Amino acid sequence: MPPPPDCGHRTKRVHSSYLRFPADLPTVGRRAELALRVRRFFCTTAACSRRTFAEQVQGLTCRHSRVTERLRHATGAIGLALADRAGARLAQIMGIVTSRTTLLRRVMDLPDSTASEPRAVGEDDFALRRGHVYGTVVIDAETHQVLDLLPERDAATLAPWLKAHPGIEAICRDRSGAYADAAATAAPQAVQVADRFRLWQNLATAVEKAVAAHRTCLRHSQPASPEPEPEWETSAGEPPGEKAEEDDPTGKFAERARAHHALVHELLDQGMCMRHIARHLGWGRHTVQRYARAARWRDMSRTASANSPANSTRSSPTWHNDGPNLMEK
């Protein structure tokens, strides 16, 4: 004995029955459709404007709907998460037959959530038509939910909204003077703050102005002198560091050069070639060559190694007059 939707009085008089086929959630990837035998009843209340009405299954169907309630909730959740086209593609993969416009209708049919009185709000402008029409968006700074959309971005539009919410304690706004006037007039109890983006923007603007004001100082500043290279890494045109090595034979260079020189010559005596030594030690091939061609560790300067007698007697090729073969001394 269902009650009619208008008067609420229950009745037992059956008018007729018919079949309904509401679409339901898919089962194992296939579309599901229910077959419901629905009865139509007479309303016996004389004052009721509705003479007949159809019964509804609580939690399953509703009036003028061709889908079940659980399918309606599912499509509404997909529409909220992915909007129209992406949501329609996901629904097709799940086996739900729908379109992007249907998803948008499901989203618009959802009831508005009840928002509590905000304590901290954020205000900023947004473009309805870029360069021509702008509005103001008000966001709850704690829950990050949109509270309201205002048609203009001036103080006259924002001030009434702030007056209607006296519990606001903090207002996060941009550098607009209209928003500052509205906050000072309509919400004097609230503290006006700037968000992180505005702080970085202010800092970048201040640095840019400071650099532009002192650009002449930067133009005439002397470039920093490069650090001197180590003695054994000097170019071929620089004199060798023989005097420095003799003055300080126990320094850092001497210890490093002596150890590396002995290591390279030890590997050469074991029959390893320079390429394998470089790969084994993780050094450059030319670095290994300088150690290998130096008869002693004091000859590690490039000039000394290039002019060293050991270099010419170790691996310098010459041509003999008696033939075109390349021979080594």
C-alpha positions as semicolon CSV with decimal commas, in nm:
position;residue;x (nm);y (nm);z (nm)
1;M;0,000;0,000;0,000
2;P;0,227;0,281;-0,117
3;P;0,125;0,641;-0,040
4;P;0,070;0,882;-0,332
5;P;0,343;1,144;-0,374
6;D;0,107;1,442;-0,322
7;C;-0,130;1,371;-0,030
8;G;0,056;1,087;0,143
9;H;-0,254;0,878;0,218
10;R;-0,214;0,506;0,156
11;T;-0,453;0,318;-0,073
12;K;-0,527;-0,042;-0,173
13;R;-0,714;0,014;-0,499
14;V;-0,505;-0,121;-0,789
15;H;-0,561;0,046;-1,121
16;S;-0,336;-0,163;-1,346
17;S;0,019;-0,292;-1,385
18;Y;0,294;-0,260;-1,642
19;L;0,658;-0,358;-1,702
20;R;0,955;-0,127;-1,654
21;F;1,302;-0,200;-1,786
22;P;1,547;0,031;-1,607
23;A;1,915;-0,001;-1,693
24;D;2,137;-0,119;-1,410
25;L;2,510;-0,143;-1,342
26;P;2,688;-0,383;-1,579
27;T;2,757;-0,738;-1,470
28;V;3,096;-0,895;-1,563
29;G;3,139;-0,629;-1,830
30;R;2,795;-0,673;-1,988
31;R;2,501;-0,437;-1,983
32;A;2,233;-0,532;-1,732
33;E;1,863;-0,446;-1,755
34;L;1,596;-0,515;-1,495
35;A;1,237;-0,624;-1,569
36;L;1,005;-0,486;-1,300
37;R;0,630;-0,544;-1,273
38;V;0,499;-0,211;-1,141
39;R;0,143;-0,154;-1,015
40;R;-0,059;0,162;-1,063
41;F;-0,297;0,263;-0,783
42;F;-0,603;0,486;-0,746
43;C;-0,584;0,772;-0,497
44;T;-0,901;0,767;-0,281
45;T;-0,847;1,113;-0,134
46;A;-1,096;1,354;-0,287
47;A;-0,880;1,659;-0,227
48;C;-0,578;1,505;-0,402
49;S;-0,512;1,634;-0,751
50;R;-0,352;1,307;-0,859
51;R;-0,602;1,034;-0,952
52;T;-0,354;0,751;-1,021
53;F;0,009;0,694;-0,933
54;A;0,270;0,423;-0,983
55;E;0,458;0,256;-0,702
56;Q;0,835;0,295;-0,670
57;V;1,093;0,052;-0,534
58;Q;1,273;0,231;-0,253
59;G;1,644;0,275;-0,332
60;L;1,611;0,119;-0,678
61;T;1,391;0,337;-0,897
62;C;1,247;0,688;-0,907
63;R;0,979;0,858;-1,114
64;H;1,047;0,934;-1,480
65;S;1,381;0,756;-1,471
66;R;1,501;0,482;-1,704
67;V;1,803;0,389;-1,492
68;T;1,841;0,257;-1,140
69;E;1,956;0,477;-0,857
70;R;2,287;0,298;-0,817
71;L;2,366;0,349;-1,187
72;R;2,273;0,716;-1,148
73;H;2,511;0,753;-0,854
74;A;2,792;0,573;-1,043
75;T;2,763;0,794;-1,352
76;G;2,748;1,103;-1,130
77;A;3,073;1,001;-0,958
78;I;3,242;0,938;-1,295
79;G;3,125;1,277;-1,420
80;L;3,261;1,452;-1,112
81;A;3,598;1,280;-1,143
82;L;3,662;1,296;-1,518
83;A;3,402;1,532;-1,668
84;D;3,245;1,463;-2,004
85;R;3,465;1,302;-2,272
86;A;3,713;1,124;-2,046
87;G;3,428;1,002;-1,825
88;A;3,239;0,868;-2,126
89;R;3,547;0,671;-2,236
90;L;3,589;0,521;-1,889
91;A;3,220;0,434;-1,871
92;Q;3,244;0,257;-2,205
93;I;3,535;0,048;-2,076
94;M;3,332;-0,041;-1,766
95;G;3,036;-0,147;-1,980
96;I;2,812;0,152;-1,897
97;V;2,626;0,286;-2,198
98;T;2,618;0,665;-2,161
99;S;2,728;0,984;-2,332
100;R;2,920;1,291;-2,224
101;T;2,604;1,504;-2,210
102;T;2,438;1,248;-1,985
103;L;2,736;1,264;-1,748
104;L;2,708;1,641;-1,736
105;R;2,337;1,614;-1,654
106;R;2,413;1,370;-1,375
107;V;2,664;1,616;-1,230
108;M;2,415;1,904;-1,249
109;D;2,147;1,690;-1,082
110;L;2,365;1,628;-0,777
111;P;2,252;1,824;-0,469
112;D;2,469;2,107;-0,348
113;S;2,682;2,023;-0,048
114;T;2,600;2,212;0,269
115;A;2,897;2,435;0,347
116;S;2,972;2,541;0,702
117;E;3,047;2,898;0,799
118;P;3,401;2,968;0,666
119;R;3,673;3,104;0,893
120;A;3,937;3,172;0,626
121;V;3,855;3,255;0,264
122;G;4,055;3,319;-0,049
123;E;3,954;3,572;-0,312
124;D;4,072;3,608;-0,669
125;D;3,939;3,713;-1,006
126;F;3,868;3,482;-1,300
127;A;3,787;3,549;-1,663
128;L;3,444;3,479;-1,805
129;R;3,567;3,633;-2,129
130;R;3,937;3,713;-2,125
131;G;4,004;4,080;-2,156
132;H;3,637;4,178;-2,134
133;V;3,433;4,015;-1,856
134;Y;3,577;3,913;-1,517
135;G;3,426;3,779;-1,198
136;T;3,535;3,693;-0,842
137;V;3,575;3,345;-0,701
138;V;3,558;3,292;-0,324
139;I;3,722;2,975;-0,190
140;D;3,733;2,823;0,157
141;A;4,103;2,839;0,243
142;E;4,077;2,539;0,478
143;T;3,878;2,292;0,267
144;H;3,976;2,437;-0,075
145;Q;3,613;2,426;-0,185
146;V;3,455;2,696;-0,400
147;L;3,205;2,892;-0,189
148;D;3,064;3,136;-0,442
149;L;3,113;3,295;-0,783
150;L;3,045;3,669;-0,803
151;P;2,966;3,842;-1,135
152;E;3,209;4,135;-1,088
153;R;3,554;4,193;-0,943
154;D;3,493;4,519;-0,755
155;A;3,440;4,615;-0,393
156;A;3,066;4,677;-0,438
157;T;3,012;4,311;-0,531
158;L;3,241;4,153;-0,272
159;A;3,146;4,365;0,030
160;P;2,786;4,233;0,065
161;W;2,911;3,877;0,052
162;L;3,163;3,944;0,328
163;K;2,897;4,113;0,542
164;A;2,676;3,806;0,510
165;H;2,954;3,592;0,664
166;P;3,061;3,764;0,987
167;G;3,259;3,464;1,108
168;I;3,548;3,521;0,866
169;E;3,878;3,559;1,053
170;A;4,129;3,571;0,766
171;I;4,109;3,684;0,403
172;C;4,372;3,567;0,157
173;R;4,364;3,801;-0,141
174;D;4,573;3,932;-0,427
175;R;4,714;4,284;-0,457
176;S;4,392;4,433;-0,595
177;G;4,291;4,757;-0,428
178;A;3,921;4,680;-0,474
179;Y;3,949;4,359;-0,269
180;A;4,145;4,545;0,000
181;D;3,873;4,812;0,027
182;A;3,597;4,549;0,044
183;A;3,778;4,355;0,317
184;A;3,851;4,666;0,522
185;T;3,493;4,792;0,494
186;A;3,283;4,475;0,522
187;A;3,513;4,254;0,737
188;P;3,729;4,475;0,959
189;Q;3,774;4,189;1,208
190;A;3,947;3,972;0,947
191;V;4,323;3,967;0,894
192;Q;4,428;4,028;0,533
193;V;4,711;3,801;0,421
194;A;4,888;3,718;0,093
195;D;4,935;3,365;-0,034
196;R;5,268;3,211;-0,131
197;F;5,227;3,293;-0,498
198;R;5,180;3,663;-0,419
199;L;5,483;3,662;-0,188
200;W;5,704;3,509;-0,457
201;Q;5,562;3,753;-0,711
202;N;5,640;4,048;-0,483
203;L;5,992;3,917;-0,422
204;A;6,056;3,867;-0,794
205;T;5,933;4,218;-0,871
206;A;6,156;4,371;-0,601
207;V;6,464;4,179;-0,721
208;E;6,397;4,279;-1,080
209;K;6,374;4,647;-0,983
210;A;6,694;4,625;-0,776
211;V;6,890;4,461;-1,057
212;A;6,760;4,713;-1,312
213;A;6,862;5,002;-1,085
214;H;7,219;4,867;-1,044
215;R;7,277;4,725;-1,389
216;T;7,562;4,971;-1,449
217;C;7,748;4,826;-1,150
218;L;7,711;4,476;-1,288
219;R;7,828;4,587;-1,632
220;H;8,160;4,733;-1,504
221;S;8,233;4,461;-1,250
222;Q;8,551;4,259;-1,303
223;P;8,502;3,891;-1,387
224;A;8,617;3,652;-1,124
225;S;8,965;3,514;-1,193
226;P;8,969;3,140;-1,253
227;E;9,139;2,919;-1,001
228;P;9,495;2,819;-1,097
229;E;9,533;2,472;-1,234
230;P;9,749;2,218;-1,057
231;E;10,115;2,224;-1,153
232;W;10,102;1,890;-1,334
233;E;9,790;1,992;-1,533
234;T;9,943;2,312;-1,680
235;S;9,942;2,374;-2,052
236;A;10,236;2,300;-2,279
237;G;10,334;2,668;-2,300
238;E;10,384;2,709;-1,925
239;P;10,715;2,624;-1,760
240;P;10,738;2,297;-1,568
241;G;10,718;2,305;-1,192
242;E;11,063;2,168;-1,135
243;K;11,158;2,442;-0,891
244;A;10,835;2,403;-0,693
245;E;10,885;2,028;-0,680
246;E;11,243;2,061;-0,560
247;D;11,143;2,319;-0,299
248;D;10,862;2,100;-0,167
249;P;10,938;1,734;-0,252
250;T;10,704;1,611;0,020
251;G;10,395;1,815;-0,072
252;K;10,056;1,693;-0,191
253;F;10,162;1,698;-0,554
254;A;10,474;1,497;-0,484
255;E;10,289;1,230;-0,289
256;R;10,012;1,197;-0,550
257;A;10,245;1,203;-0,848
258;R;10,487;0,951;-0,695
259;A;10,205;0,705;-0,611
260;H;10,034;0,737;-0,950
261;H;10,360;0,711;-1,140
262;A;10,457;0,395;-0,956
263;L;10,111;0,241;-1,008
264;V;10,107;0,305;-1,384
265;H;10,459;0,166;-1,437
266;E;10,377;-0,136;-1,223
267;L;10,077;-0,216;-1,448
268;L;10,290;-0,160;-1,757
269;D;10,546;-0,409;-1,627
270;Q;10,264;-0,661;-1,584
271;G;10,193;-0,640;-1,960
272;M;9,881;-0,420;-1,960
273;C;9,841;-0,167;-2,239
274;M;9,760;0,200;-2,176
275;R;9,397;0,161;-2,285
276;H;9,336;-0,119;-2,037
277;I;9,513;0,076;-1,761
278;A;9,294;0,378;-1,824
279;R;8,982;0,162;-1,817
280;H;9,100;-0,020;-1,505
281;L;9,181;0,298;-1,309
282;G;8,898;0,509;-1,449
283;W;9,140;0,771;-1,580
284;G;9,171;0,945;-1,914
285;R;9,393;0,787;-2,175
286;H;9,613;1,096;-2,205
287;T;9,667;1,105;-1,828
288;V;9,793;0,746;-1,835
289;Q;10,019;0,834;-2,130
290;R;10,181;1,121;-1,936
291;Y;10,259;0,889;-1,644
292;A;10,385;0,612;-1,874
293;R;10,610;0,838;-2,079
294;A;10,769;1,004;-1,775
295;A;11,087;0,831;-1,662
296;R;11,043;0,971;-1,312
297;W;10,755;1,126;-1,122
298;R;10,922;1,471;-1,127
299;D;10,875;1,485;-1,504
300;M;10,494;1,505;-1,483
301;S;10,476;1,856;-1,636
302;R;10,355;1,845;-1,996
303;T;10,653;2,049;-2,113
304;A;10,893;1,830;-1,925
305;S;10,731;1,514;-2,055
306;A;10,735;1,648;-2,410
307;N;11,106;1,743;-2,389
308;S;11,210;1,452;-2,169
309;P;11,481;1,223;-2,310
310;A;11,290;0,929;-2,173
311;N;10,997;1,025;-2,392
312;S;11,209;1,024;-2,705
313;T;11,387;0,700;-2,617
314;R;11,081;0,513;-2,496
315;S;10,833;0,522;-2,781
316;S;10,940;0,781;-3,043
317;P;10,912;0,629;-3,392
318;T;11,172;0,711;-3,662
319;W;11,213;0,630;-4,031
320;H;11,523;0,445;-4,150
321;N;11,672;0,510;-4,490
322;D;11,690;0,144;-4,579
323;G;11,315;0,086;-4,593
324;P;10,966;0,222;-4,540
325;N;10,902;0,014;-4,228
326;L;10,828;0,203;-3,906
327;M;11,085;0,101;-3,644
328;E;11,125;0,187;-3,277
329;K;11,459;0,262;-3,116
